[in-house]
Amino acid sequence: MATSVLVSILITFLVIVLVLYLIGRLPLDGRAKQIAQIVVIIIGIIALLKYIAVF
């Protein structure tokens, strides 16, 4: 049980990093890129908190 939670947390973290990397590669202006990164980070934190059973 604990192993599956750790694997899920690791996969979620890797997906967040990948999406942030892809956002960085998009040809957007700085403000839009920053907003997209903040949204991804907030969604990622909420997803990780669900695995820790805060929500």
PDB file as gemmi writes it, atoms N, CA and C in Angstrom:
CRYST1    1.000    1.000    1.000  90.00  90.00  90.00 P 1                      
ATOM      1  N   MET A   1       0.828  -1.200   0.000  1.00  0.00           N  
ATOM      2  CA  MET A   1       0.000   0.000   0.000  1.00  0.00           C  
ATOM      3  C   MET A   1       0.865   1.254   0.000  1.00  0.00           C  
ATOM      4  N   ALA A   2       1.874   1.275   0.850  1.00  0.00           N  
ATOM      5  CA  ALA A   2       2.737   2.450   0.931  1.00  0.00           C  
ATOM      6  C   ALA A   2       3.553   2.619  -0.350  1.00  0.00           C  
ATOM      7  N   THR A   3       3.910   1.509  -0.969  1.00  0.00           N  
ATOM      8  CA  THR A   3       4.685   1.590  -2.204  1.00  0.00           C  
ATOM      9  C   THR A   3       3.867   2.214  -3.321  1.00  0.00           C  
ATOM     10  N   SER A   4       2.602   1.861  -3.412  1.00  0.00           N  
ATOM     11  CA  SER A   4       1.770   2.414  -4.479  1.00  0.00           C  
ATOM     12  C   SER A   4       1.557   3.913  -4.282  1.00  0.00           C  
ATOM     13  N   VAL A   5       1.457   4.359  -3.026  1.00  0.00           N  
ATOM     14  CA  VAL A   5       1.316   5.789  -2.765  1.00  0.00           C  
ATOM     15  C   VAL A   5       2.589   6.524  -3.158  1.00  0.00           C  
ATOM     16  N   LEU A   6       3.739   5.950  -2.826  1.00  0.00           N  
ATOM     17  CA  LEU A   6       5.004   6.584  -3.198  1.00  0.00           C  
ATOM     18  C   LEU A   6       5.180   6.650  -4.709  1.00  0.00           C  
ATOM     19  N   VAL A   7       4.792   5.596  -5.406  1.00  0.00           N  
ATOM     20  CA  VAL A   7       4.887   5.587  -6.866  1.00  0.00           C  
ATOM     21  C   VAL A   7       3.943   6.632  -7.453  1.00  0.00           C  
ATOM     22  N   SER A   8       2.748   6.739  -6.897  1.00  0.00           N  
ATOM     23  CA  SER A   8       1.793   7.736  -7.379  1.00  0.00           C  
ATOM     24  C   SER A   8       2.307   9.151  -7.155  1.00  0.00           C  
ATOM     25  N   ILE A   9       2.907   9.406  -5.999  1.00  0.00           N  
ATOM     26  CA  ILE A   9       3.481  10.730  -5.719  1.00  0.00           C  
ATOM     27  C   ILE A   9       4.614  11.023  -6.684  1.00  0.00           C  
ATOM     28  N   LEU A  10       5.467  10.042  -6.931  1.00  0.00           N  
ATOM     29  CA  LEU A  10       6.589  10.234  -7.851  1.00  0.00           C  
ATOM     30  C   LEU A  10       6.098  10.515  -9.267  1.00  0.00           C  
ATOM     31  N   ILE A  11       5.110   9.777  -9.727  1.00  0.00           N  
ATOM     32  CA  ILE A  11       4.573   9.989 -11.075  1.00  0.00           C  
ATOM     33  C   ILE A  11       3.933  11.370 -11.182  1.00  0.00           C  
ATOM     34  N   THR A  12       3.189  11.770 -10.149  1.00  0.00           N  
ATOM     35  CA  THR A  12       2.575  13.095 -10.157  1.00  0.00           C  
ATOM     36  C   THR A  12       3.643  14.185 -10.214  1.00  0.00           C  
ATOM     37  N   PHE A  13       4.688  14.035  -9.425  1.00  0.00           N  
ATOM     38  CA  PHE A  13       5.771  15.013  -9.422  1.00  0.00           C  
ATOM     39  C   PHE A  13       6.443  15.092 -10.791  1.00  0.00           C  
ATOM     40  N   LEU A  14       6.686  13.942 -11.408  1.00  0.00           N  
ATOM     41  CA  LEU A  14       7.326  13.933 -12.725  1.00  0.00           C  
ATOM     42  C   LEU A  14       6.426  14.572 -13.785  1.00  0.00           C  
ATOM     43  N   VAL A  15       5.128  14.351 -13.702  1.00  0.00           N  
ATOM     44  CA  VAL A  15       4.194  14.968 -14.651  1.00  0.00           C  
ATOM     45  C   VAL A  15       4.201  16.488 -14.479  1.00  0.00           C  
ATOM     46  N   ILE A  16       4.229  16.955 -13.229  1.00  0.00           N  
ATOM     47  CA  ILE A  16       4.280  18.399 -12.969  1.00  0.00           C  
ATOM     48  C   ILE A  16       5.539  19.004 -13.579  1.00  0.00           C  
ATOM     49  N   VAL A  17       6.672  18.348 -13.356  1.00  0.00           N  
ATOM     50  CA  VAL A  17       7.934  18.852 -13.905  1.00  0.00           C  
ATOM     51  C   VAL A  17       7.901  18.861 -15.427  1.00  0.00           C  
ATOM     52  N   LEU A  18       7.353  17.810 -16.032  1.00  0.00           N  
ATOM     53  CA  LEU A  18       7.266  17.736 -17.486  1.00  0.00           C  
ATOM     54  C   LEU A  18       6.382  18.841 -18.045  1.00  0.00           C  
ATOM     55  N   VAL A  19       5.228  19.074 -17.427  1.00  0.00           N  
ATOM     56  CA  VAL A  19       4.326  20.119 -17.905  1.00  0.00           C  
ATOM     57  C   VAL A  19       4.971  21.497 -17.753  1.00  0.00           C  
ATOM     58  N   LEU A  20       5.667  21.722 -16.640  1.00  0.00           N  
ATOM     59  CA  LEU A  20       6.360  23.003 -16.456  1.00  0.00           C  
ATOM     60  C   LEU A  20       7.448  23.194 -17.511  1.00  0.00           C  
ATOM     61  N   TYR A  21       8.145  22.119 -17.849  1.00  0.00           N  
ATOM     62  CA  TYR A  21       9.166  22.191 -18.896  1.00  0.00           C  
ATOM     63  C   TYR A  21       8.533  22.524 -20.255  1.00  0.00           C  
ATOM     64  N   LEU A  22       7.409  21.882 -20.547  1.00  0.00           N  
ATOM     65  CA  LEU A  22       6.747  22.135 -21.823  1.00  0.00           C  
ATOM     66  C   LEU A  22       6.175  23.544 -21.894  1.00  0.00           C  
ATOM     67  N   ILE A  23       5.678  24.055 -20.776  1.00  0.00           N  
ATOM     68  CA  ILE A  23       5.201  25.435 -20.755  1.00  0.00           C  
ATOM     69  C   ILE A  23       6.358  26.388 -21.012  1.00  0.00           C  
ATOM     70  N   GLY A  24       7.517  26.076 -20.457  1.00  0.00           N  
ATOM     71  CA  GLY A  24       8.694  26.909 -20.683  1.00  0.00           C  
ATOM     72  C   GLY A  24       9.122  26.950 -22.148  1.00  0.00           C  
ATOM     73  N   ARG A  25       8.806  25.913 -22.896  1.00  0.00           N  
ATOM     74  CA  ARG A  25       9.180  25.848 -24.306  1.00  0.00           C  
ATOM     75  C   ARG A  25       8.161  26.524 -25.229  1.00  0.00           C  
ATOM     76  N   LEU A  26       6.978  26.858 -24.702  1.00  0.00           N  
ATOM     77  CA  LEU A  26       5.957  27.487 -25.536  1.00  0.00           C  
ATOM     78  C   LEU A  26       6.338  28.921 -25.889  1.00  0.00           C  
ATOM     79  N   PRO A  27       5.977  29.354 -27.094  1.00  0.00           N  
ATOM     80  CA  PRO A  27       6.288  30.736 -27.489  1.00  0.00           C  
ATOM     81  C   PRO A  27       5.229  31.715 -26.971  1.00  0.00           C  
ATOM     82  N   LEU A  28       5.185  31.888 -25.651  1.00  0.00           N  
ATOM     83  CA  LEU A  28       4.258  32.818 -25.034  1.00  0.00           C  
ATOM     84  C   LEU A  28       5.037  33.992 -24.452  1.00  0.00           C  
ATOM     85  N   ASP A  29       4.323  35.085 -24.206  1.00  0.00           N  
ATOM     86  CA  ASP A  29       4.986  36.185 -23.527  1.00  0.00           C  
ATOM     87  C   ASP A  29       5.176  35.806 -22.054  1.00  0.00           C  
ATOM     88  N   GLY A  30       6.009  36.554 -21.366  1.00  0.00           N  
ATOM     89  CA  GLY A  30       6.409  36.214 -20.013  1.00  0.00           C  
ATOM     90  C   GLY A  30       5.263  36.146 -19.028  1.00  0.00           C  
ATOM     91  N   ARG A  31       4.309  37.063 -19.155  1.00  0.00           N  
ATOM     92  CA  ARG A  31       3.189  37.122 -18.210  1.00  0.00           C  
ATOM     93  C   ARG A  31       2.294  35.885 -18.340  1.00  0.00           C  
ATOM     94  N   ALA A  32       1.958  35.504 -19.564  1.00  0.00           N  
ATOM     95  CA  ALA A  32       1.108  34.331 -19.783  1.00  0.00           C  
ATOM     96  C   ALA A  32       1.820  33.053 -19.346  1.00  0.00           C  
ATOM     97  N   LYS A  33       3.115  32.977 -19.597  1.00  0.00           N  
ATOM     98  CA  LYS A  33       3.888  31.812 -19.197  1.00  0.00           C  
ATOM     99  C   LYS A  33       3.928  31.693 -17.674  1.00  0.00           C  
ATOM    100  N   GLN A  34       4.091  32.811 -17.002  1.00  0.00           N  
ATOM    101  CA  GLN A  34       4.140  32.812 -15.543  1.00  0.00           C  
ATOM    102  C   GLN A  34       2.789  32.387 -14.949  1.00  0.00           C  
ATOM    103  N   ILE A  35       1.697  32.874 -15.523  1.00  0.00           N  
ATOM    104  CA  ILE A  35       0.366  32.492 -15.043  1.00  0.00           C  
ATOM    105  C   ILE A  35       0.138  30.997 -15.253  1.00  0.00           C  
ATOM    106  N   ALA A  36       0.528  30.475 -16.409  1.00  0.00           N  
ATOM    107  CA  ALA A  36       0.352  29.047 -16.683  1.00  0.00           C  
ATOM    108  C   ALA A  36       1.182  28.209 -15.707  1.00  0.00           C  
ATOM    109  N   GLN A  37       2.389  28.645 -15.400  1.00  0.00           N  
ATOM    110  CA  GLN A  37       3.227  27.914 -14.453  1.00  0.00           C  
ATOM    111  C   GLN A  37       2.620  27.923 -13.054  1.00  0.00           C  
ATOM    112  N   ILE A  38       2.069  29.048 -12.633  1.00  0.00           N  
ATOM    113  CA  ILE A  38       1.450  29.130 -11.307  1.00  0.00           C  
ATOM    114  C   ILE A  38       0.236  28.204 -11.229  1.00  0.00           C  
ATOM    115  N   VAL A  39      -0.565  28.167 -12.296  1.00  0.00           N  
ATOM    116  CA  VAL A  39      -1.739  27.289 -12.317  1.00  0.00           C  
ATOM    117  C   VAL A  39      -1.317  25.829 -12.216  1.00  0.00           C  
ATOM    118  N   VAL A  40      -0.292  25.438 -12.956  1.00  0.00           N  
ATOM    119  CA  VAL A  40       0.179  24.051 -12.924  1.00  0.00           C  
ATOM    120  C   VAL A  40       0.719  23.702 -11.539  1.00  0.00           C  
ATOM    121  N   ILE A  41       1.449  24.609 -10.923  1.00  0.00           N  
ATOM    122  CA  ILE A  41       1.992  24.347  -9.593  1.00  0.00           C  
ATOM    123  C   ILE A  41       0.872  24.196  -8.569  1.00  0.00           C  
ATOM    124  N   ILE A  42      -0.140  25.040  -8.636  1.00  0.00           N  
ATOM    125  CA  ILE A  42      -1.257  24.944  -7.688  1.00  0.00           C  
ATOM    126  C   ILE A  42      -2.002  23.621  -7.878  1.00  0.00           C  
ATOM    127  N   ILE A  43      -2.277  23.245  -9.114  1.00  0.00           N  
ATOM    128  CA  ILE A  43      -2.950  21.970  -9.378  1.00  0.00           C  
ATOM    129  C   ILE A  43      -2.088  20.803  -8.900  1.00  0.00           C  
ATOM    130  N   GLY A  44      -0.789  20.901  -9.114  1.00  0.00           N  
ATOM    131  CA  GLY A  44       0.118  19.841  -8.660  1.00  0.00           C  
ATOM    132  C   GLY A  44       0.159  19.719  -7.153  1.00  0.00           C  
ATOM    133  N   ILE A  45       0.177  20.839  -6.450  1.00  0.00           N  
ATOM    134  CA  ILE A  45       0.182  20.798  -4.987  1.00  0.00           C  
ATOM    135  C   ILE A  45      -1.109  20.179  -4.469  1.00  0.00           C  
ATOM    136  N   ILE A  46      -2.234  20.538  -5.073  1.00  0.00           N  
ATOM    137  CA  ILE A  46      -3.514  19.952  -4.656  1.00  0.00           C  
ATOM    138  C   ILE A  46      -3.515  18.443  -4.910  1.00  0.00           C  
ATOM    139  N   ALA A  47      -2.985  18.016  -6.041  1.00  0.00           N  
ATOM    140  CA  ALA A  47      -2.934  16.583  -6.337  1.00  0.00           C  
ATOM    141  C   ALA A  47      -2.034  15.848  -5.343  1.00  0.00           C  
ATOM    142  N   LEU A  48      -0.900  16.441  -4.987  1.00  0.00           N  
ATOM    143  CA  LEU A  48      -0.011  15.794  -4.035  1.00  0.00           C  
ATOM    144  C   LEU A  48      -0.633  15.758  -2.640  1.00  0.00           C  
ATOM    145  N   LEU A  49      -1.360  16.791  -2.276  1.00  0.00           N  
ATOM    146  CA  LEU A  49      -2.019  16.801  -0.970  1.00  0.00           C  
ATOM    147  C   LEU A  49      -3.111  15.737  -0.885  1.00  0.00           C  
ATOM    148  N   LYS A  50      -3.729  15.415  -2.008  1.00  0.00           N  
ATOM    149  CA  LYS A  50      -4.725  14.340  -2.012  1.00  0.00           C  
ATOM    150  C   LYS A  50      -4.077  12.997  -1.705  1.00  0.00           C  
ATOM    151  N   TYR A  51      -2.851  12.785  -2.197  1.00  0.00           N  
ATOM    152  CA  TYR A  51      -2.158  11.519  -1.907  1.00  0.00           C  
ATOM    153  C   TYR A  51      -1.751  11.431  -0.446  1.00  0.00           C  
ATOM    154  N   ILE A  52      -1.480  12.561   0.173  1.00  0.00           N  
ATOM    155  CA  ILE A  52      -1.101  12.562   1.581  1.00  0.00           C  
ATOM    156  C   ILE A  52      -2.350  12.498   2.462  1.00  0.00           C  
ATOM    157  N   ALA A  53      -3.514  12.549   1.853  1.00  0.00           N  
ATOM    158  CA  ALA A  53      -4.814  12.448   2.523  1.00  0.00           C  
ATOM    159  C   ALA A  53      -5.130  13.679   3.351  1.00  0.00           C  
ATOM    160  N   VAL A  54      -4.759  14.840   2.861  1.00  0.00           N  
ATOM    161  CA  VAL A  54      -5.140  16.089   3.512  1.00  0.00           C  
ATOM    162  C   VAL A  54      -6.558  16.441   3.105  1.00  0.00           C  
ATOM    163  N   PHE A  55      -6.904  16.151   1.851  1.00  0.00           N  
ATOM    164  CA  PHE A  55      -8.254  16.426   1.358  1.00  0.00           C  
ATOM    165  C   PHE A  55      -9.037  15.135   1.306  1.00  0.00           C  
TER     166      PHE A  55                                                      
END                                                                             
